[in-house]
Amino acid sequence: MRTKSTGTKKINIITLGCSKNVVDSEVLMGQLQAGGKEVVHEDRGDIVVINTCGFIDNAKEESVNTILDAVEAKERGEIEKVYVMGCLSERYKPDLEREIPNVDQYFGTRDLPLLLKQLGADYKHELVGERLTTTPKHFAYLKISEGCDRPCSFCAIPLMRGGHVSKPIENLVMEAENLAKKGTKELILIAQDLTYYGLDIYKKRALADLLLRLVKVEGIEWIRLHYAFPSGFPEDVLEVIKNEPKVCNYIDIPLQHINSDLLKSMKRGTTHEKTDALLAKFREKVPDMAIRTTLIVGYPGETEERFQELKAWVAEQRFDRLGCFTYSHEENTSAYQLIDDVPQEVKEARVEEIMELQSQISWEKNQEKIGKVFKCIFDRKEGNYFVGRTEFDSPDVDNTVLVPAENTYISIGDFAEVKITSAEEFDLYGEPV
């Protein structure tokens, strides 16, 4: 058993789930540090705070297992306190308190001041935009809004995160300036729904206005857009992407499916025809744009015929980046009233089919890049390679550019021009020029 420390208690923050949770953990860490607390991220500590995800079954399972591991460590005397925050805690607090009572306290997604008080720190309003970043210092996530007003039938996010609340442009610019001073060169804009940004506080979709302010921040070289909703997409954003060199020719737009009947059941506010028209507009306005999307297979009512429609559409659209997930039957969502009628093994087989198809598309698209030169940012050194990304690639989810480290040196966090010499499905190989 470890001897209890008598000095300052070290607080260890563990982050699970999406990039929005990463930002929440970073804000918490910034507040704790400003309150004189010693704080670490996913290291050893006397007190553990677990920032959970409650989105789908796999994420919930990971969160529960992490809580159980921490509770066992507490029982062995290795840590003193265990606190749980975030989406799982917001969604299932009574159940968790009953099933895992050895956690010292559970906090929801909007309980930051209460959690800070429990940890012996006060919430400081003057720290707007201040965070202790956990990503490599050259890129950071910028969360431009909280919550979601969309009624998507399969999604539990509004249950955990509440309604949509945009952050004022001035606050976001200040946050970007603070990040730039610390060495951030790439901002990744995130939200449950970027498309809706500004409607609540400016009475109009204001994503383009925000981008035009952010491109003026000195030190920021790339701005990337994640999680745009297809319905009501503001077309002035395409003009900004086209005309502003700092805004990457990249968009992440989760489309989920293409069959019009399923889209209606999913409450996505669009159809097969409208989706195709939107994608055509993207490619017309910004011909070089890389489009990333995510799909759900196995949603209630997805017959083999409807799945084949989806597969044919993926082959036709040739997305630059694509992720695919099995449908998760989530309680308290409107789709929970439907019969989860696609067997799990069929769902998984359909994911494999889509990803195999996408793998071939990705390989073909990457072959076209051989011999071309791309500006790349380098995230890390791994084995005998420096690992970087083009403007068409987001960290952790997209393709990488590998440069052999034997005869060259690249500083992590720097940009370099790289000529592509060979390519695989998801990796490009190249040399600096």
N, C-alpha and C positions, 0 to 999 in steps of 0.2 A: 504493500500500500504506500502511495506517495505521501510524504509529509506535507501537511497543509502549510501553504506559504503565509507569512504574517505581513508581508509588504503589500504593494499594489497588486490587485487581482488583474490578471491578463484575460481579456475577453476575446474569444475566438468566434468569428462569424463564419458560418457554413452556408453557401448559396447553392440552391437547387433550382432547376427550371430554366426559364427563358432570360433573355437579356434585360427585360424589364425588372426582373428580380435582382439581377446584377446591380442595376442602378439603385434600387432600394437599399441593398446591402451597403453600397458605397456611400449613400447619404447617411445611413445609420453610423457607419464607421467615421465619417467626417464629423458628425455631431459628437460622438463619443470622444474622439481625439480632442476636439475643441473644449470638451468638458474635463480634460485632464486625464482621461482614461487611456490605459495601454490596450491597444486593439490590434488583432492580427486576423488574416483571412485564411481559413482552412489550414491552420497550423496548430500548435499546442496552446492550450489556455486553461485557466482555472474555471472560467465560466464559458459555456457554449450557448450560442444563439443560432438556431437553425431556421433559415429562411426557406420555407417550403413551397412546393408546387402542388396544385390540386387539379390540374387540367384534365388529364386522362388517366386510365388505370395504371399504366406503367410508371407515370410520374408520381402518382399517389403511393404506389408500392415503394418506390425509391425513397420518398419522403418518410414514410412510416418506418422503413428499415433503418434510416439514418437516425431517427428519433430513438428507436429501440437500442441501437448501438450506443448512443450517448447516455441513455438511461443506465445501461449496463456498466458503462465506464464510471458513471456517478456512483453506482452501487459498490464498485470495486475501490472507490476512494480516489480514482484518478482525476476526476473533476468534481467541482463543488456544486455547481448549479447548471440546470438545463432549461433554456427558454425556447419557445417555438413561436415563430411569426409567419406571416405570409398567407398564401392562398389556401393551402390545406387547412390551416388553423382558422381562417375566416369562414370556410365552408362547413367544416365538421367539428367545430370547437366542442360542443356537448359530447359528441361521440368520443373524441380524443381524450377529453377529461375523464370519461368513464373507463375507457379501454387502457389508457396509458397514464395513470394518475401520478406517476413518479416524476413527471415533468413539473418544474416549479411553477410555471405559469404559461398560458397560451395567449397570444396577441394576434389580432386580425390585421388586415392590410392597411387600415387607417389608424392604427394604434401606436404610431411611432412615439408621440410624446409620453404615452403611458409606459412604453417599454424603456425609454430613456430614463424616466423617473425611477423605475424598478432597478436600473443599472447604476443609479446614483448620478445621473447627469440631467441637466435641464435642456429642453428643446430651445435652440437659439434661432429665432426668426431671421436674424441678420445674416445667417449663413446660407441664404438663398443661392443655389448654384454651387455651393462648396461641397466637394465630395473627396473621399479618399479612394482613388480609382484602383481597381483590382486587375484591369486589363493591362497589356503592355502599354507603356506610357504614350506611344505614338498614335494609338487609336482609342476612342472612347465612345460609349453610347450616350446619346442625348435624347432623353425621354420627353417628348413635347406635349404629351397629354396623358391623363390617367383615365381608366375605365372605358366603357363602351355603351353606346345607345342602340347598337344594331340588334335585331331580334333573332339572329341565326339559331335555328332549331337545335343544333347539335352542341352548342357552345355554352359552357358554364361560366365564362369570364365575367359577365355582368353580375352574376351571383357573388363573385369573390372580389371584384374590383369596383363595383358600383357603376353609376352612369358616367358619361364622357365629361371630362373637365380639362379644357385646354390651359396650358401655361402661357402667361403673357409673353409676347415677343421680346420685350425688354429683359425679362428674367432669363429667357433662353439665350439671348445675345450675351448677357453677363456671364452665364454659365459657360458658354463657348469661349469667351475671352479668358476666363479663369483656367479652363482646360488648355488653351493654346499657350498660356504663360508657363504651364507645367510641361510643355513639350508635345501636346497632342497635335497631330497633323491631319488626322482623318476623323470626321464625325459621322457616326452612324445614327441617323434619326429613327427613333422607334416610338411606337404607340400601339394600342390595340387597333387603331384605325387612323392612319395619317390623313386619309381623304377628308375626314370630318373636322380636321383641325381648324379652329377659329370660329366655327358656327355658333358656339355658345357665348363667346365673349365679344366677337366682332360682327356677329350676325351675317357672316359670309365665310366661305371656305378660304382660308388665309395661308395655306401652305406655301404658295408662290411668294407671298409677301415675306414670310419668315425666311425662305431661302435667299431672297434678295438682300436681306439684312445679314444673314450668316456668311455669305460669300465675302463680305467686307471685313470679316474678322481676320486680323493679321496672324499669320502662322498656320492657319487652317488651309490645307491644299486640296483635300478631297471631302466631299459631303455625299453621303449615300442614303438612299431611301428604302426603308423596310416597312412592310405590312401596310400597304395601301389597299383600300377596299375598292372593288371594281365599280359598284353602283355609285353614281354621282361623282365620278373622278373629275377633279378640276383640270380642265385642259390647259389653263395658263401655266400649270406646272411643267407641261411638256415644252413650252417655249423657254422656260428657265433652264431646263436640262439641256436643251439644244444650244442656248446662247451663252451659258455661264460655264467656263472651263472647269471651275472648281466642283461643280455638281456632276458626279459620275454618271456616265451613260448606263445606268443600272436602275432597275426597279424590282422590288419584291412585292408581288401582287397575288395573294392566295386566292385561287379561283375555285378550288374545292371539287368541282365536277363540271360537266358540260351538258348533260341531259336536262332539257328544260323542265320536265316534270319533277325530277329530283331537286333541281335548283329552286323550284317553287316550294317544294316540301321543306327544303333547307332554309327557306325564307331569306334568300340571297338578293332578292330584288332585281334579278336579271334573267336572261334567257340565253340559249345557245347562240342565237343570231346577234343579240346585243354584245355578248362577250367577244365574238369574232370581230364585230365592228370596232370595239374598243382596242383590241390587239392590232387591228389593221391601222388604226389611227396612231397608236404608239409607233409603229414601224414606219409609217409615212412621215410623221413629224420628226422622229429621232431614229434615222435608219441604222445607226450603230448601237442602239440600245440593247443591253443584255437583259432579258426578261426572266426573272426567277418566279416560279409558282409552286404551290403545294396543292396536293389533291387528297381527297378522302375516298377510299374504296370500301364497299361493304355497307354503305348507308342503307337503312330499311327501304326495301323496294328496288334495290339495284339488281335487276335481273341480268342474266348473261347478255342479253341484247343491249341493255343500257351500258353495261361494262364495255362491250365491244365498240359502242359509239364513243365512249371515253378514250379507249385505246386508239381508235382510228384518228380521233381528234389530236391526240398527243403526237402521233406520227405526222399529221398534217402541219401542226403548228411549229414543231421542232424548237421547243423552248431551249434557251441556253442553259438554264439551271432548273431542276425539278426535284421536289421531295414528295413522297407518297406515304400515307398513313392509313392504317385500318380504322374503321369507325369504332368509336368507344361509346357505349350506351350509358349516358350520364344522367343520374337521377336529378329531378327538378328542372331539366331542360324540356322544351316542348316535344322534341323527338322521342323522349322517353315514353310518351303515350303510344308510339308506334311499336310494331313487333320487330325485334332485332332478328330479322329473318334470314340473314346471310351467315352460314356457319363460319366459325373462326378460321378453319383451315382453308376455306374458299377465299376469305378476306386476305389471308396471308399469301395465297397463291396469286391473287390479283395484284398485290403490291409487287411481288417478284416479277410478274409479267410487265408491269408498267416500268419498273426500274431497269429491267433488261433492255427494253425498248429505248429508254432514255440513255442508257449507257452507250448504246450504239450511236445514237444521235450526238451525244457529247463527244465520242471518239471522232466522228466525221467532222464535227465543227472544229475540234482541236487540230485535226490534220491541216485544215485551211489556214491555221495560224503559223505553220512552219515557214521559216524564212522571214517572218515579219518582226518588227521591233515594237515592244510595248514598254511603257513606263510602269514600273513595279515598285511596290513598297515591301520591305522585308521585315517579317514578323519574328523570325527566330532562326537559329542554326540547329539542324537536326542531323546527327550522324555526319556524313561527309557532304552535306548540302546546306546552303542558305535557302530558306523557304520564304518565298514572297507571293504577292498577288498582283494581278492587273486591276484596273478600275472596274472590270467586269466581275470581280470576285469579292465576296464578303468573307471575313475571317470565320473559320471553323465550319462553314457550311458549303463553301464553293471550291472551285479548282485552285490549285497552287502552282507556282512557278519555282522549279528547283534549279539552282545554280551550283555546280560542283565547287567545293571549297578548297580543293588542292592548290590551284594556281591563282586564286583570286581572293580578295577580302571585301566584304560588304558590311558596313555598320548596321546593326539591328535598328530598325526605325527609320532608316534612310530610304530614299527613292533611288532607283537606278534604271537606265535604259537597258533592256534585255532583248537580244535576238533569239527567237525560238528555234531550236535545232532539231527537236523531236517531240512527240506527243503521245500520251496514252489517253484512256477514257477521261480521267479526272486530274491528270498532272501534265504540265508542260515542262520541258527541259530547255535550258538556254544558257547563253553566255553574255556577260555585260559588253556593251559596245561604247 
